[in-house]
Amino acid sequence: MQIHVVEANQTLTSIASRYDVNPNTIAEANELPNPNQLVVGQALVIPIYGEFYWVQSGDSLYSIGQRFGISYQELARINRIPINLPLRIGLRLYIPQRPKTNREFNAYVEPTGGTVSEALENSARRAAPYLTYLSPFAYLANADGSLTAPPLNQFPAIAEANRNTLVMVIANQAGGQFSSELAHTLLTNQQVRQTFLNNIVQEAKRVGFWDVHFDLERLFPRDREAYNQFLRIARDRLHQEGLMISTALAPKTSATQQGEWYEAHDYAAHGEIVDYVVIMTYEWGYSGGPAMAVSPINSVRDVLEYAITEIPANKIFMGQNLYGYDWTLPFVQGTTARAISPQQAIRIAADQGVAIEYDETAQAPFYRYTANDGRRHEVWFEDARSIQAKFDLVKELGLRGVSYWKLGLSFPQNWLLITDNFDIAKR
């Protein structure tokens, strides 16, 4: 699989010719709404087996082989060129498909307004072949230990048809916000806790969940050990019933990191107690804050490099956003950016006639434009390059896999790159 970044004056036909593929193949793979309106800086996935590399000044067979993890002798053999002759600048070399590694993939799917839209259900159906776990969000815990279920519609059937483990996500939300008081009751009131776990087990067996995923956030710092102890009790009960247990964790870079989202999430304890964790490595750039990359890879790396010192790497899912934001400038506290899909971001750039830029430090695409009302905007989103950078990090650190927040936003390149990089584990 090749990632191609559109340059000035390139057309789909000229790009296809460069890689010896049909233009329609590229258009279909990238779900291009208008193949005749490419955007400079737009990242396209070229669906070929392996990839091509064009020799640059200073390159040698050895240096190119080092870059792509192949011996220079094999590179010469595959491309039928002498080993000892200097390489001509601009020479196209074929790089064979690199070996894949086995990984797991999770995606949350969040119905809104108490219903599952047809579009959301279709999004889950399209993504399910690429997933190990499908996680409807969320069962809401109540102060008496009862549960308020989300609409599930065809999600259990979709999971069954695609050999996905159906995940029962539990959240401490009340009135649309994570509640510290609610979590405190669930974690510390012995009678409520027992009722809570009984209801979880009963519902999991009724629906067909095989994993119970606790997304308890914004806890009182004093409830850190209470949460750890709750998880130990829950683990013993759930494992006895043949169920997995997992948690979602805030993105920390130290055990002593302060703040209401972080202090009660004990990485070392969760790493010892539960079957796996999802670390929410996104929302540096968020809807209520200033414009920046949602999941800059330098910040993601900092979190994950700390995490593997506390949690076995094979228990860690890297969290990944499937969306970007469109901010109105200048940023004013109290305003909210608009969430957009990667496909929407490209369409906006095309409509506005602006090129897409790429931040090498954050490994993320962005651009700015002026709307019809004269207001300036800044857009950060994900593309094939940013996702490939994250996949390379997953491989480097030996993580269990990737967890996506959330389905419903179109990003076709992501799913193609999963299959190019990994073999997807199924239950």
Order of alpha helices (4+ residues) and beta strands (2+ residues): beta-alpha-alpha-beta-beta-alpha-alpha-beta-beta-alpha-beta-beta-beta-alpha-beta-beta-beta-alpha-alpha-beta-alpha-beta-alpha-beta-alpha-beta-beta-beta-alpha-beta-beta-beta-alpha-beta-alpha-beta
